[in-house]
């Protein structure tokens, strides 16, 4: 029952976000993105069965890896391509928002859980490939919206293919860490978060297209 209430609550939050940002009823809601990311992560972790050292170490490793590579990417342009972050994602250290590390962590837990729930009997290696591919598909949806709202901007007119290749490879490594520390998951809230995010960014893209 608590899981269902949490999922409904998250759906309401993202629906309000879509109405405010996508339908431009309250565009300033986009600046609440950091709060939304933290809230989503807190809810997902609350319902996770791993609340001890395994979750702690997993969280630290994925956050550090995601954030560290983003910092290197911004500073060198050699990982994802040449890009820079705006101010919407909040406080920046080394020109990179700390929320980027939070975003990596949230999405890895969410996509990992979703794949675990749908492909229960599949091998870990296949799950890693599937989860990384889901992350790539979500990034394809996120990029146009993030660019539109200047969450980040690219030096090139189009998002470089290099970005998507790096995103998939980094995600695959993170899912390897996921299975090492967390194993199979039964966190339905986490899987729902990924589906909600896909729906959220799909709708935003459709509104822009129309």
C-alpha positions in Angstrom: 0.0 0.0 0.0 2.8 2.4 0.9 4.5 1.6 -2.4 1.4 2.5 -4.4 0.9 5.7 -2.5 4.6 6.7 -3.2 4.2 5.9 -6.9 1.0 8.0 -7.0 2.7 10.9 -5.2 5.6 10.8 -7.7 3.2 10.7 -10.6 1.5 13.8 -9.2 4.8 15.6 -8.7 5.9 14.9 -12.3 2.4 15.8 -13.7 2.6 19.2 -11.9 6.1 19.6 -13.4 4.8 18.8 -16.9 1.9 21.2 -16.5 4.2 24.0 -15.3 7.1 23.4 -17.6 5.7 21.7 -20.7 2.4 23.7 -20.8 4.2 26.8 -19.5 1.7 27.4 -16.8 4.5 28.0 -14.4 7.8 27.9 -16.2 9.8 28.8 -13.1 9.1 25.3 -11.8 12.1 24.2 -13.9 14.3 25.7 -11.2 12.9 23.1 -8.8 14.6 20.3 -10.7 17.3 19.8 -8.0 14.5 19.4 -5.3 12.7 16.9 -7.6 15.8 14.8 -8.1 16.6 14.7 -4.4 13.0 13.9 -3.5 12.8 11.1 -6.0 16.1 9.6 -4.9 15.1 9.8 -1.2 11.8 8.0 -1.9 13.5 5.3 -4.0 16.1 4.6 -1.4 13.5 4.6 1.4 11.7 1.7 -0.4 14.9 -0.2 -1.2 15.6 -3.4 0.7 19.3 -2.5 0.9 19.7 0.1 3.7 23.1 -0.9 5.0 26.6 -0.7 3.9 25.9 -2.2 0.4 23.6 0.7 -0.5 26.0 3.2 1.1 29.0 2.0 -0.9 27.0 1.6 -4.0 25.7 5.2 -3.7 29.1 6.6 -3.0 30.7 4.8 -5.9 28.1 5.6 -8.5 27.8 9.2 -7.4 31.6 9.7 -7.4 32.0 7.9 -10.8 29.1 9.8 -12.5 30.1 13.2 -11.0 33.8 12.7 -11.6 33.4 11.8 -15.2 31.1 14.7 -15.8 33.7 17.1 -14.3 36.3 15.6 -16.6 33.9 15.9 -19.4 33.2 19.6 -18.8 36.9 20.4 -18.2 38.3 18.5 -21.2 35.5 17.9 -23.7 37.0 14.4 -24.3 34.4 12.2 -22.8 31.0 13.4 -23.9 32.0 16.2 -26.2 32.4 19.9 -25.6 29.5 21.2 -23.4 28.8 23.4 -20.4 26.2 23.5 -17.6 23.7 26.3 -16.9 22.4 27.3 -13.5 19.1 25.3 -13.4 20.6 22.2 -11.8 21.9 24.2 -8.9 25.2 24.5 -7.1 28.3 23.8 -9.2 31.7 22.6 -8.2 34.4 22.6 -11.0 31.7 24.0 -13.3 29.6 20.8 -12.8 26.3 20.7 -10.8 26.4 18.2 -7.9 22.9 17.2 -9.0 24.4 15.4 -12.0 25.9 12.8 -9.6 22.5 12.5 -7.9 20.8 12.0 -11.3 23.2 9.2 -12.3 22.5 7.5 -9.0 18.8 7.8 -9.3 18.6 6.6 -12.9 20.9 3.6 -12.3 18.8 2.4 -9.3 15.6 3.0 -11.3 16.6 1.3 -14.6 18.4 -1.5 -12.7 15.2 -2.3 -10.8 13.0 -2.1 -13.8 15.1 -4.5 -15.8 15.3 -6.9 -12.8 11.6 -6.9 -12.5 10.8 -7.5 -16.2 13.7 -9.8 -17.1 13.8 -11.8 -13.9 15.5 -14.9 -15.2 17.9 -13.3 -17.6 21.7 -13.3 -17.0 23.4 -10.4 -15.3 25.3 -9.6 -18.5 22.1 -9.3 -20.5 20.5 -7.2 -17.8 23.5 -4.8 -17.9 23.1 -4.4 -21.7 19.4 -3.9 -21.4 19.6 -1.4 -18.5 22.4 0.6 -20.3 20.3 0.7 -23.4 17.3 2.0 -21.4 19.5 4.7 -20.0 20.6 5.6 -23.6 17.0 5.8 -24.8 16.1 8.1 -21.8 19.1 10.3 -22.6 17.8 10.7 -26.2 14.5 12.0 -24.7 16.3 14.2 -22.1 18.7 16.0 -24.4 16.3 18.2 -26.4 14.5 19.3 -23.2 17.7 20.0 -21.3 19.1 22.0 -24.2 15.8 24.0 -24.5 15.9 24.9 -20.8 19.7 25.6 -20.9 20.4 22.9 -18.3 23.4 22.4 -20.4 24.5 23.5 -23.9 26.7 21.9 -26.5 29.4 23.6 -28.6 28.2 21.8 -31.7 24.8 22.4 -33.2 23.8 18.7 -32.7 24.5 16.5 -29.8 27.7 14.5 -30.7 27.4 10.8 -31.2 30.3 10.6 -28.7 28.0 11.6 -26.0 25.7 8.7 -26.5 28.5 6.2 -26.8 30.0 7.4 -23.6 26.6 7.5 -21.8 26.0 3.8 -22.7 29.5 2.7 -21.7 29.5 4.5 -18.4 26.0 3.3 -17.7 27.1 -0.3 -18.4 29.9 0.0 -15.9 27.5 1.4 -13.3 25.1 -1.4 -13.8 28.0 -3.8 -13.2 28.5 -2.0 -9.9 24.8 -2.2 -9.2 24.7 -6.0 -9.6 27.9 -6.3 -7.5 26.4 -4.4 -4.5 22.7 -4.7 -4.8 21.9 -7.8 -6.8 18.3 -8.6 -7.7 15.9 -5.9 -6.6 12.2 -5.9 -5.6 11.9 -2.1 -5.4 8.7 -1.4 -7.4 8.9 2.3 -6.7 12.3 2.6 -8.3 11.1 0.9 -11.5 8.1 3.1 -11.5 10.4 6.2 -11.3 12.1 5.2 -14.5 8.8 4.7 -16.3 7.5 8.0 -15.0 10.6 9.8 -16.2 10.3 8.3 -19.7 6.6 9.4 -19.8 7.5 12.9 -18.5 10.2 13.6 -21.1 8.2 11.9 -23.9 5.3 14.3 -23.3 7.6 17.3 -23.1 9.1 16.4 -26.5 5.7 15.9 -28.0 4.5 19.3 -26.8 7.6 20.9 -28.4 7.0 19.0 -31.6 3.3 20.1 -31.8 
